[in-house]
Amino acid sequence: MEHGRVFCSLPLPLESGLPIHFNGHFALDHEARRSLYTDDQEGYHVVWNKHLLKDIIAPSYTTGLIEIKDLLGLETDSQVNELQLRKKLSIFHGYFPDFEKAKNDYFKFLICSIYSWINSNEVPIFASAKLVSNSEAHVQFYPLYSSKDTFQSVFNTMTKQQINSSIIGTIGAVGSGISEKIGSLNDEAHKTRDDRLPTLVHIF
């Protein structure tokens, strides 16, 4: 779904890398007029194009994401069938723009502007779900940031294998640290041995 086309009244031979098509009165390359104007000096043509992307298309895209969520029946604080929820979230997440798929710097700028808009306007479109039975799940949607909450959203991007490796590494590091502390205590006990207060350290 990353073959979105760009229009300037008429279609341009240009893909954005986003999962939607969009139209704008862009400043085009003055010779071929087949792509958006590029200028190393950031002239007024480039400023105009970035204005359209940041202040018109980015908020419109965000509104579109909200509409898609509603059309799919994804309501916050609701209990739904787990399989249906997975399918709907897969469709919904397919419309989120991926920075790595952007075709050029203009569209990378657009994607950054979209997520910046979502963040600054505290748009609750990020799902968090948990199973409440064998087939039912409870889903809620959160913003990236909320001025009303003291605890902000945290996203786990680690795979199960990475999590398991991290846990093993953490346990190993903690165990090693404990062993070192116990060894140090034993050494101190031998140095300052007092018959009236015997020291006993068990290693489990």
N, C-alpha and C positions, 0 to 999 in steps of 0.2 A: 504493500500500500504506500510505497514511497515515490510513485510516479506522478505526483501532482504537477499540473501544468500552470504556467503563468500567462495571464491575459493582460493586454493593454487595449481594451475594447475588442481587438482581434487577438487570436491565440498567437503567442510567440513560440518559436522553436526552442523552447527552454523548459527544462524540468527543474523543480525546486528541491526535490528530495523529501518534501512534506507529503502527507497522505491526503491532501485536499488540493483543489484548484482554487486560485484566487485571481481577482482582477483589480487593477489600479491604473490611474492615469500617470504612469511612470515616465520619467525622462529616459529616453532610449539612446542607444549609441547613435551618434549623429550621421554616420555613414551608412551602415547596413540597416540600422533600426530593427535589429533582430534580437537584441539583448539589452539588459539594463545598462545605463551609462556608467562607465567606470573612469575614475580619475584619481591618480595618486595624490593630488592636491586637495581632495575633499571639497571640490567646488560646489556651487549652489545646486547643480543637477544631482550630485550624490547626496547632499543634505536633504533635498526634496524627496528623493527615493527613500531615504532612511526615515524621514518623517512619516511617509505613508505606511511603511512597514511597522514602525514602533507605535505610532499614535492612532492608526486607523485599523490596520490588519491585525495586529497583536490582540487588542481588546475584542475585536470581532471574532477572532479565532477562539478566544476564551469563552465568549458567549456561545459559540457553536459547540464547544465541549460540554457546557452545561446542558444545552438542548439535547445533545446526544445521550447524555446520562439520563435525562428525564424520559426521553423516548424509549430507552431500554428498560424503564421501570426500576432504575437503581435509586432507591430512596434511602436516605440515611436513617439509622436506628430502626432498621427493619429486619425481619427474620424471613429467609427465603431458602428454597431448595439449593443444596450445595452445588450440584451439577449445573443447574441453571445459572447460578451466580457465577461460576467459573466461566461459562460460555459468554455471558453478558460482559463480564469484566475483560475477557480476552478481546471482544469486539471494541469495547470502550477504550482500552489501552492502545489499541491499534491506531487510534486517531491522535495519540500524543506524539508531538514532533520529536524526532531523534536527531540530536546535534551531529552525530557521526555520519548521518546520511545526507546532510545538507550539501548541495551541489556547488555552492560558491560562498564567498564571504557575506554577500547580501543576505542569503538565506540562513547562514549561521547567526547573523545579527538579528534576523527575525525570530528565530527560535529562542535566543537569549531574551529578546524583548517579550515574548509570550510568557516565559516562565517568570520573568521579572514582574510582569503585570499580575500574574496569578499570585505571586508572593506578596506584592505590595497591597493588593486588594483583598487579601485573605480569603481567596476563593476555595471553598471546601470540595475539592474534586479528587482527593487521594484516599483510596479505599483502605479500610482495615477490617478484616473479617475473622471470625473465630467460630469453630464448630460448637453448637449447643446440643446436638444429638448426632446420631449416625448419618442423618441425611439433611439436617437443617443447619444453616449458618446465620449468624448475626452480623450485619454489616453496618459500618458507619463511615462517613466521609469527613475528612479533616483538611484544613488548609496547611500549607507549608509552615506558616507562621500565624499566630493569633495574638493580638494585643490583650485579649481577655484571659488567656491561659498562661500560667507560670511555667508549665511543662510543654515544651514545643515538640513538634513531630520529629521522630527519629526513624530513619529508613534502614532496614537491614538488607544490604546488598551482597551478603556472603552466602555462598552455596553451602549445602549441608556438609560436603566434604571439607570445606574451609573451616566451618564451625567446629567439626569434630577434631580437625588438626589443631585448631586454636585452643580448644579445651584441653587436649592432651599436652600441648606445649605449656599451657598455663599451670596445669596440675604438676607437670614435671618441674617447672621453675619454682613453684611454691614448695614442693617437696624437697627440692635441693636446698632452698633457703632455710626450711625448718631443720634439715639435717645439719646444716652449717651452724645454726644457732644452738642446737643440742650439743654438737661437738664442742662449741665454744664454752657452753655451760659446764660440760664435763671437765674440760681443761681447768676452768676456774675452780671447780669443786675440788679437784686433786691438789691444786696449788694452795687452797685455803681450807684444807680438810680440818674439821673440828670434831673430836670424838663425841662431844655433847650434842652435836647437830649433824648427824649423818645425812648426806645428800644422795638421793636416789632418783635417777632419770630413766624412764622407760621409753624405748623407741618402738612405736607401733607401725 
